[in-house]
Amino acid sequence: MQQVKIFKSVDTELDDLEKQINRFIRKNNVRVLSISGNHSASMDTGGGPMNTFSGGDVTVIMLFEIESPSR
């Protein structure tokens, strides 16, 4: 049976997000079919140089497969 899991974090905590995703895979013994992600950065409105970005949201969508429950 195919399932979807959505993970959300910020780009300053990517190491923790990676650990969370890997822990989920190991703990639930899932077969990952695909992983995709999106980084939504916001422009820094401070007085710094142009094209400076502040921290942004990171969303990871995982499609995985688990065994169908027995009836």
C-alpha positions, -999 to 999 in steps of 0.1 A, spaced: 0 0 0 14 34 -9 15 62 16 27 98 18 47 115 45 54 152 46 84 166 66 88 203 73 117 222 87 139 253 81 171 254 61 192 261 92 182 227 106 188 205 76 210 180 95 181 174 120 156 170 91 178 144 75 181 125 107 143 127 112 137 113 77 162 85 80 149 76 115 113 74 101 125 51 73 144 27 96 117 27 124 88 20 100 108 -3 77 93 14 46 103 11 10 109 46 -3 94 51 -38 103 88 -42 114 119 -23 110 154 -35 115 187 -17 110 225 -19 130 253 -4 111 285 1 136 313 9 125 348 17 145 379 8 163 397 36 147 431 40 177 444 60 202 468 48 226 441 35 238 435 0 213 426 -27 204 389 -32 209 381 5 185 354 17 173 348 53 163 313 65 135 296 46 111 267 49 121 233 36 94 208 28 101 172 19 75 149 5 81 111 6 61 85 -12 67 51 3 52 17 4 42 -5 33 27 -40 34 -10 -40 32 -26 -48 66 -40 -83 69 -78 -86 72 
